[in-house]
Amino acid sequence: MSGSLLERFLEHLRVERHYSGNTISAYRRDLERLARSADVPWPELRGHHISAFIGLLHAKGLAPRSIQRSLSATRSFFAYLEKNHIVEANPAAGKRAPKARPKLPKTLDTDQAAQLFAFEAKSTIEKRDRAIVELLYGSGIRLSELVNVNISDLDLGNGFITVTGKGNKMRQVPLGTHCVTAINSWLACRSYPPGGEPLFTARPGRRISPRTVQLRLKQLASRQLGNNQLHPHMLRHSFASHMLESSSDLRAVQELLGHADISTTQIYTHLDFQHLAKVYDAAHPRAEAQDD
């Protein structure tokens, strides 16, 4: 009986819902695995069977996305049975797969960051690119914020830049001495235009595009690091990670990044376990080994 219900459901997906053959095959595998796990007829399957099934898949090392797919197949199947008055309720309703860990972008370590800047900018384009990279890594601003910066947003004397972030929220970000020097070097290559002019241009007077910045970073990384995997978001994340490793001040990093909610900063930044171990050894009263 259970087998025939499954076949009727899969036929329904093929004929009436026009699901692809691959999706139907995946649903079949998921539901047959559930049937083996629960070992009861479909109408007798309850919520605790679903919970046990989720636990089984998790214990086997399935990715949260794969578990979610199995749950989706189960919910669809029991919704079909409920609609056809074979079951009274959907036992998979409200069940959730384990949350996937957020994928964090790769970062440069401090040695790689130093290597990235180990060149002398001679041409006008190189000086512009140097200023761009110094600003991205030195302040952690977003690519969209960088390309929209105007010269009037600079306060190089006091070492600040004003950027407009998400939701048109403005914030002031401090600039390090290397960044100020690089920006001054770039500006010296061109006459100071009116205050509303874009800071970075691809052609005289024409604001640089995000795509151009991305391509120039890849070219610079190929030359300095031996690969072209560098992108603006990696520099932003490297800035946040290195700041957090040095200061452990999550609230300050939140302000610098322009995050409205600190939970975003917690997801966006990370400390590696080696650094955490060093912090623990240095700070916790029970960390230091006692002499016998």
Secondary structure, 3 states (H helix, E strand, C coil): CHHHHHHHHHHHHHHCCCCCHHHHHHHHHHHHHHHHHHCCCHHHCCHHHHHHHHHHHHHCCCCHHHHHHHHHHHHHHHHHHHHCCCCCCCCCCCCCCCCCCCCCCCCCCHHHHHHHCCCCCCCHHHHHHHHHHHHHHHHCCCHHHHHCCEHHHEECCCCEEEEECHHHCEEEEECCHHHHHHHHHHHCCCCCCCCCCECCEEECCEECCHHHHHHHHHHHHHHHCCCCCCCHHHHHHHHHHHHHHHHCCHHHHHHHHCCCCHHHHHHHCCCCHHHHHHHHHHHCCCCCCCCC
